[in-house]
Amino acid sequence: MDNNMRKTHCMTTLLGGVAVATLLTLPGCLSGDDVASNGVAGEASSVEDQMQKLLEEFPEATRIDDHSIGWDHGKVVLVLPADNAGEASAEDRGSEPSAVAGSSAVLAVVHGCPSGWYCVYENSNWGGRRLQFSDCTRNDLSDFGFRDKTSSWVNNGSHRVQVKNDLTALPDPVLWTMSPGSSSSYVGDANNDKADYFQCS
């Protein structure tokens, strides 16, 4: 059991009415003060720390709000998750692309990906950080700190997109193709964390 799990267990026990003295004897338990100081405020601080590091790493980027930064007048946006939700379990992963809501039409918002945008995600099942583009000209993921970090995606745009691995030997291999109005909850073990750039095909 890791530290976070021990803390969760201790807080759950506290809510169940167990004496505080008993809680404090368990490994990794938080005191009442620790719970207050490491709750929602701690989470917000973590997101803020990430934002500051990103803005230092990418001085050309502009802060949009508490969870996102943008490049090129907002044509490219990186969105941080609002919580610490983990990766989906193996049974929730789908290695094959699926039509969004059973339709190839562009929908309003799909897994946080706005209408007309192309989105890649840090974790499977559309979790973690989301990097989204409003056009599908060649987009090098390394320009936005996302090279070799894609595990799932959504094509909520109107163009067919090829995602490639940038290798020394040319042509660069196509890892997968994103058809308009489709998505994948997991790119598969063979392609996970290998995407370097994408462009319209």
ABEGO torsion letter per residue (X at the ends): XBAAAAAAAAAAAAAAGBBAAAAAABBGBBBAAAAAAABAAAAAAAAAAAAAAAAAABAABBBABAABBBBGGGABBBBBBABABBBBBAAABBABBBBBGGBABBBABBGGBBBGBBBBBABBGGBEBBBBBABABBBBAAAAGABGABABBBBABABBBBBBBBBABOBBBBABBBBBGBBBABAEAAABGABABBBBX
